[in-house]
Amino acid sequence: MPATEATGAAATTRPSPARGPGPAPSGAERRRRRTFEQANRRLKWAMLAPAVLFVGLMIVFPLAFTLNLSLTDAFGAVNADSAHIGLRNFGDALGDTRRFWPAARRTLVFTVGAVVLETVLGLALAMLMRKPFRGMRWVRTVLIVPLLATPVAIGILWLLILDPTNGIANHLMEAVGLPRQEFLGSVGQSLPTLMLIDVWQWTPMMTLLLLAGLTTLPEEPEEAALMDGASAWQRFRYVVLPMLGPTLATALVLRAVDALKTFDILYATKGAGGGSDFEVETLNVYAYGLTFDYQEYGLAAAVLVLFTLFIVGVVVLLRRRGGRKNA
């Protein structure tokens, strides 16, 4: 091959040199980009404005109105003339050992008892349903049935089932040789019975939340523990449970807040005051009675403010404990 042809062939196969950076944008180009970024930021705020306005009207305003009402002696009618009395309503509420503090104790007992049972049962059911099995679709369908009805309907249903005289529960207990029970008709049994009704209704929600978390966990750590000879309990305790920690903490917070606010099922089964001896009167029921039975709007608002602070404290405590466990 002639030298000139070899040189030409080498030239055609030689990679072209990399191009250098393009020319720097001009001042006009930079101004256009800055104008576009500013317009984009304004557009984002314009799109967020309706949501922010809605939050302000539907959340901030009621909270501010309730806080202001709690500082007055409003009685008889919300729009009646009232005077600001400072923190007197808060002092009256915190000094009420007959209604306020027993209601706070019942609220805490109901919440802790129901949420603990729902978490344990929900986690057990989620672990059982973690692996596919025959009929799993039907089991999931039956599991969510309690979530389809409203709490008021659930309360009325169980009120009929647990009726001391004609309820099917006592007939079934007599059939197996057990004594009849008062259930919701008893001062001592009403709160535990309502806790079990709450567990029946809301355990499926905890099961679904935890099952969703379990399906996202990687399988490799558990398989490695199995190869190392770990038992089923050891794999659950030291592998699955720590990985499920964030989902479990979120489910606990959501369910605890919802249980703290329980009102409809209590009112539907026991009526105003939470029973003849206030046996199931929680802070929600107590505030409702102050508002609509006694028209003590200022005191009721103070109770609701204290209740809100109580809920916020519980949420912060649960989040901190969950954060420490996940750290």
C-alpha positions in Angstrom: 0.0 0.0 0.0 1.4 3.4 -0.9 2.4 5.6 2.0 -0.1 8.3 1.1 -3.0 5.7 1.2 -1.9 4.4 4.6 -1.7 7.9 5.9 -5.2 8.7 4.6 -6.6 5.4 6.1 -5.0 6.3 9.5 -6.5 9.7 9.3 -10.0 8.4 8.7 -9.8 6.0 11.6 -8.2 8.5 14.0 -10.8 9.7 16.6 -11.7 13.3 16.4 -10.5 15.5 19.2 -13.1 16.3 21.9 -14.9 19.5 21.5 -14.3 22.1 24.2 -17.0 23.7 26.2 -19.5 25.9 24.4 -19.4 29.6 24.6 -20.5 31.1 27.9 -24.1 32.4 27.9 -24.5 36.0 27.2 -26.0 38.5 29.6 -29.3 38.4 27.8 -29.4 34.6 28.0 -28.7 34.7 31.8 -31.4 37.3 32.3 -33.9 35.1 30.4 -33.0 32.1 32.5 -33.4 34.1 35.7 -36.7 35.5 34.6 -37.9 31.9 33.8 -36.8 30.6 37.2 -38.6 33.5 39.0 -41.8 32.9 37.0 -41.6 29.1 37.8 -41.3 29.9 41.5 -44.3 32.2 41.3 -46.3 29.6 39.4 -45.6 27.0 42.1 -46.8 29.3 44.9 -49.9 30.2 42.8 -50.7 26.5 42.5 -50.2 26.0 46.2 -52.2 29.0 47.3 -55.6 27.2 47.1 -54.4 24.4 49.3 -52.8 26.8 51.8 -55.9 28.9 51.9 -58.0 25.7 52.5 -55.8 24.6 55.4 -56.0 28.1 56.9 -59.7 28.3 56.7 -60.5 24.7 57.8 -57.8 24.1 60.4 -56.1 27.2 61.6 -59.3 29.3 62.0 -61.2 26.7 64.1 -58.2 26.2 66.3 -57.8 29.9 66.8 -61.5 30.3 67.5 -61.5 27.5 70.0 -58.5 28.9 71.8 -60.1 32.3 72.0 -63.4 30.8 73.2 -61.5 28.9 75.9 -60.4 32.3 77.4 -64.0 33.5 77.8 -66.9 32.7 80.0 -69.2 31.9 77.1 -72.3 30.2 78.3 -75.8 29.5 76.9 -75.0 30.5 73.3 -71.8 30.9 71.4 -72.7 34.4 70.1 -73.9 35.6 73.4 -72.0 38.4 75.2 -69.0 37.0 77.0 -66.0 38.4 78.8 -62.4 37.3 78.7 -61.4 35.5 81.9 -57.9 34.4 81.1 -56.9 30.9 82.1 -59.8 30.4 84.6 -61.4 27.7 82.4 -58.2 25.7 82.3 -57.8 25.9 86.0 -61.4 24.7 86.5 -60.9 21.8 84.1 -57.6 20.7 85.6 -59.1 21.0 89.1 -62.1 18.8 88.2 -61.3 15.5 89.9 -64.9 14.2 89.4 -65.2 14.3 85.6 -62.1 15.7 83.8 -59.3 13.5 85.3 -61.4 10.2 85.3 -62.3 11.0 81.6 -58.6 11.5 80.9 -57.7 8.2 82.5 -60.4 6.4 80.6 -59.1 8.0 77.3 -55.6 6.7 78.0 -56.7 3.3 79.1 -59.0 2.9 76.1 -56.3 4.0 73.7 -53.4 2.0 75.1 -55.5 -1.2 75.5 -57.1 -1.1 72.1 -53.9 0.0 70.2 -51.7 -2.7 71.9 -54.2 -5.5 71.1 -54.7 -4.2 67.5 -51.0 -4.0 66.9 -50.2 -7.5 68.3 -53.1 -9.1 66.4 -52.5 -7.1 63.3 -48.8 -8.1 63.2 -49.7 -11.8 63.8 -52.2 -11.8 61.0 -49.8 -9.9 58.7 -47.1 -12.5 59.3 -49.6 -15.3 58.6 -50.7 -13.7 55.3 -47.2 -12.7 54.3 -46.8 -15.8 52.1 -49.4 -16.7 49.5 -51.7 -19.5 50.3 -54.9 -21.0 48.8 -57.9 -18.9 49.5 -55.9 -15.8 50.4 -58.0 -13.5 48.3 -61.1 -14.6 50.2 -59.4 -14.2 53.6 -58.4 -10.6 52.7 -62.0 -9.8 51.6 -63.5 -11.1 54.8 -60.8 -9.3 56.8 -61.8 -5.8 55.6 -65.5 -6.3 56.2 -65.4 -4.5 59.6 -63.9 -1.5 57.9 -66.8 -1.1 55.5 -69.4 0.0 58.1 -69.4 3.3 60.0 -68.6 3.2 63.7 -72.1 4.2 64.6 -73.5 1.2 62.7 -70.9 -1.0 64.4 -71.9 0.3 67.8 -75.6 -0.4 67.2 -74.8 -3.8 65.8 -72.8 -4.8 68.8 -75.4 -3.2 71.1 -77.9 -5.7 69.7 -75.5 -8.7 69.8 -74.5 -8.0 73.4 -77.9 -7.2 74.8 -78.1 -8.8 78.3 -81.6 -10.2 77.7 -82.1 -10.9 74.0 -78.6 -10.7 72.6 -77.1 -13.6 70.7 -73.9 -13.4 72.7 -75.5 -14.5 75.9 -77.5 -17.3 74.2 -74.2 -18.7 72.8 -72.5 -18.4 76.2 -75.4 -20.3 77.8 -75.2 -23.0 75.1 -71.5 -23.7 76.1 -72.3 -23.6 79.8 -71.0 -20.1 80.6 -72.9 -17.6 82.8 -74.7 -14.7 81.2 -72.9 -11.3 81.2 -74.1 -7.8 81.3 -71.4 -6.5 78.8 -72.5 -2.9 77.9 -75.1 -2.9 80.6 -72.5 -3.2 83.3 -70.5 -0.3 84.8 -67.4 -2.5 85.2 -67.6 -4.3 81.9 -68.6 -1.4 79.5 -65.1 0.0 78.9 -63.3 -3.4 78.3 -66.2 -4.4 76.0 -65.9 -1.3 74.0 -62.2 -1.8 73.7 -62.8 -5.3 72.3 -65.4 -3.8 69.8 -62.7 -1.3 68.7 -60.2 -4.1 68.3 -62.7 -6.1 66.2 -63.2 -3.1 63.9 -59.7 -1.7 63.5 -57.4 -4.7 63.7 -57.9 -5.2 59.9 -56.5 -1.8 59.2 -53.4 -2.5 61.2 -53.1 -5.8 59.4 -53.2 -4.2 56.0 -50.7 -1.5 57.0 -48.2 -4.0 58.4 -48.8 -6.4 55.5 -47.9 -3.7 53.1 -44.7 -3.0 55.0 -43.8 -6.7 55.1 -44.2 -7.1 51.3 -41.6 -4.4 50.8 -38.9 -6.0 53.0 -35.9 -7.6 51.2 -35.7 -11.4 51.5 -31.9 -11.7 51.6 -31.3 -10.9 55.3 -33.9 -13.4 56.4 -32.5 -16.1 54.1 -29.1 -15.5 55.4 -30.3 -15.9 59.0 -32.0 -19.1 58.0 -28.8 -20.4 56.5 -27.0 -19.6 59.8 -29.5 -21.7 61.7 -31.7 -19.1 63.2 -35.2 -20.2 64.3 -38.4 -18.7 63.1 -38.7 -16.6 66.3 -35.1 -15.4 66.0 -35.6 -14.4 62.4 -38.7 -12.5 63.3 -37.2 -10.9 66.4 -33.8 -9.9 65.1 -34.4 -9.6 61.3 -38.0 -8.9 60.4 -39.0 -6.7 63.3 -36.1 -4.2 63.1 -36.6 -3.8 59.3 -40.4 -3.3 59.9 -39.7 -0.7 62.5 -40.5 2.5 60.4 -43.8 1.0 59.1 -44.8 -0.2 62.6 -44.1 3.2 64.1 -46.2 5.0 61.5 -49.0 2.5 61.9 -48.9 3.0 65.7 -49.0 6.8 65.5 -52.0 6.7 63.0 -54.0 4.3 65.0 -53.2 5.9 68.4 -54.4 9.3 67.2 -57.5 7.8 65.8 -58.2 5.8 69.0 -57.7 8.9 71.1 -60.4 10.7 69.1 -63.0 7.9 69.4 -66.4 9.3 70.1 -69.1 7.9 67.8 -69.0 4.3 69.0 -69.0 5.4 72.6 -71.9 7.7 72.2 -73.9 5.2 70.1 -73.6 2.5 72.7 -73.7 4.4 76.0 -75.3 7.7 75.1 -74.7 11.1 76.7 -72.2 11.2 79.6 -70.8 7.8 78.7 -73.3 5.9 80.8 -75.2 6.3 84.0 -72.0 6.5 86.1 -69.9 8.1 83.4 -68.2 4.6 83.0 -67.0 5.2 79.4 -66.8 9.0 79.4 -63.6 10.0 77.6 -62.4 13.5 77.0 -64.3 13.6 73.7 -67.6 12.6 75.4 -67.0 15.0 78.3 -66.4 17.9 75.9 -69.5 17.0 73.9 -71.6 17.0 77.1 -70.3 20.3 78.2 -71.1 21.8 74.8 -74.5 20.4 74.0 -75.9 19.3 77.3 -74.7 22.1 79.6 -73.9 24.9 77.1 -70.6 25.7 78.9 -68.8 26.7 75.7 -65.8 28.3 77.4 -65.1 25.4 79.6 -65.7 22.9 76.8 -63.3 24.8 74.6 -60.6 24.7 77.3 -61.1 20.9 77.6 -60.7 20.6 73.8 -57.5 22.6 73.9 -56.1 20.5 76.7 -57.2 17.4 74.8 -55.4 18.6 71.6 -52.2 19.2 73.6 -52.5 15.7 75.0 -52.8 14.2 71.5 -49.8 16.2 70.3 -47.8 15.0 73.3 -48.7 11.4 72.6 -47.7 11.8 69.0 -44.3 13.4 69.9 -43.6 10.6 72.4 -44.4 7.9 69.9 -42.4 9.5 67.2 -39.4 9.9 69.5 -39.5 6.3 70.8 -39.9 5.1 67.2 -36.9 7.2 66.1 -34.7 5.9 68.9 -35.6 2.3 68.0 -35.0 2.8 64.3 -31.7 4.6 64.9 
